[in-house]
Amino acid sequence: MSEYYTLVNYTREEIVDPHTLEQPAHLGGWFHEKLATSVLVYLITNGNNFSGGDFAGLWTRDNIELVGDYTEIDISEYDDISDNVFTELTHKVDSLP
């Protein structure tokens, strides 16, 4: 059975879960699926291209990690921001220079 991964921000106690976005969550999915990787890039981008968003660059300089479900790290109380950040991202990408 595959190990599934969740993007975790320990600083803000938030997660991005590919399952929420109906994407593969195994490690290969993080490498091959553009959606999960795009969300990560959007959250850690430190620049002006995405100004005006609630999530663009929000995780810059935070303690983040891709955590497998076989670890003993409890993230059950963390907020899943997957849908919200993806919705904002899809609107912002259309307006990139």
Contacts in CASP RR format, 6 or more apart in sequence:
PFRMAT RR
TARGET T0000
AUTHOR 0000-0000-0000
METHOD contacts of the structure
MODEL  1
MSEYYTLVNYTREEIVDPHTLEQPAHLGGWFHEKLATSVLVYLITNGNNF
SGGDFAGLWTRDNIELVGDYTEIDISEYDDISDNVFTELTHKVDSLP
2 26 0 8 1.000
3 26 0 8 1.000
3 27 0 8 1.000
3 68 0 8 1.000
3 69 0 8 1.000
3 70 0 8 1.000
4 18 0 8 1.000
4 19 0 8 1.000
4 25 0 8 1.000
4 26 0 8 1.000
4 68 0 8 1.000
4 69 0 8 1.000
5 18 0 8 1.000
5 25 0 8 1.000
5 26 0 8 1.000
5 27 0 8 1.000
5 30 0 8 1.000
5 66 0 8 1.000
5 67 0 8 1.000
5 68 0 8 1.000
5 69 0 8 1.000
6 15 0 8 1.000
6 16 0 8 1.000
6 17 0 8 1.000
6 18 0 8 1.000
6 25 0 8 1.000
6 66 0 8 1.000
6 67 0 8 1.000
6 68 0 8 1.000
6 69 0 8 1.000
6 75 0 8 1.000
7 15 0 8 1.000
7 16 0 8 1.000
7 17 0 8 1.000
7 36 0 8 1.000
7 39 0 8 1.000
7 40 0 8 1.000
7 64 0 8 1.000
7 65 0 8 1.000
7 66 0 8 1.000
7 67 0 8 1.000
8 14 0 8 1.000
8 15 0 8 1.000
8 64 0 8 1.000
8 65 0 8 1.000
8 66 0 8 1.000
8 67 0 8 1.000
8 73 0 8 1.000
8 75 0 8 1.000
8 78 0 8 1.000
9 15 0 8 1.000
9 43 0 8 1.000
9 59 0 8 1.000
9 62 0 8 1.000
9 63 0 8 1.000
9 64 0 8 1.000
9 78 0 8 1.000
10 62 0 8 1.000
10 63 0 8 1.000
10 64 0 8 1.000
10 65 0 8 1.000
11 59 0 8 1.000
11 62 0 8 1.000
11 63 0 8 1.000
11 64 0 8 1.000
12 58 0 8 1.000
12 59 0 8 1.000
12 62 0 8 1.000
12 79 0 8 1.000
13 77 0 8 1.000
13 78 0 8 1.000
13 79 0 8 1.000
14 59 0 8 1.000
14 78 0 8 1.000
14 79 0 8 1.000
14 80 0 8 1.000
14 81 0 8 1.000
15 75 0 8 1.000
15 78 0 8 1.000
15 79 0 8 1.000
15 80 0 8 1.000
15 81 0 8 1.000
15 82 0 8 1.000
16 36 0 8 1.000
16 39 0 8 1.000
16 40 0 8 1.000
16 43 0 8 1.000
16 80 0 8 1.000
16 81 0 8 1.000
16 82 0 8 1.000
16 85 0 8 1.000
17 25 0 8 1.000
17 80 0 8 1.000
17 82 0 8 1.000
18 24 0 8 1.000
18 25 0 8 1.000
18 29 0 8 1.000
18 30 0 8 1.000
18 33 0 8 1.000
18 35 0 8 1.000
18 36 0 8 1.000
18 82 0 8 1.000
19 25 0 8 1.000
20 80 0 8 1.000
20 82 0 8 1.000
20 83 0 8 1.000
21 35 0 8 1.000
21 36 0 8 1.000
21 39 0 8 1.000
21 82 0 8 1.000
21 83 0 8 1.000
21 86 0 8 1.000
23 29 0 8 1.000
23 33 0 8 1.000
23 35 0 8 1.000
23 36 0 8 1.000
24 32 0 8 1.000
24 33 0 8 1.000
25 36 0 8 1.000
29 36 0 8 1.000
30 36 0 8 1.000
30 37 0 8 1.000
30 66 0 8 1.000
31 37 0 8 1.000
35 86 0 8 1.000
38 89 0 8 1.000
38 93 0 8 1.000
39 82 0 8 1.000
39 85 0 8 1.000
39 86 0 8 1.000
39 89 0 8 1.000
42 50 0 8 1.000
42 55 0 8 1.000
42 56 0 8 1.000
42 57 0 8 1.000
42 85 0 8 1.000
42 88 0 8 1.000
42 89 0 8 1.000
42 92 0 8 1.000
43 55 0 8 1.000
43 56 0 8 1.000
43 57 0 8 1.000
43 58 0 8 1.000
43 59 0 8 1.000
43 60 0 8 1.000
43 64 0 8 1.000
43 85 0 8 1.000
44 57 0 8 1.000
44 59 0 8 1.000
44 60 0 8 1.000
44 64 0 8 1.000
45 56 0 8 1.000
45 57 0 8 1.000
45 60 0 8 1.000
46 57 0 8 1.000
46 60 0 8 1.000
47 57 0 8 1.000
49 96 0 8 1.000
49 97 0 8 1.000
50 56 0 8 1.000
50 57 0 8 1.000
50 92 0 8 1.000
53 88 0 8 1.000
53 92 0 8 1.000
54 84 0 8 1.000
54 88 0 8 1.000
55 81 0 8 1.000
55 84 0 8 1.000
55 85 0 8 1.000
55 88 0 8 1.000
55 89 0 8 1.000
56 88 0 8 1.000
56 92 0 8 1.000
67 73 0 8 1.000
67 75 0 8 1.000
END
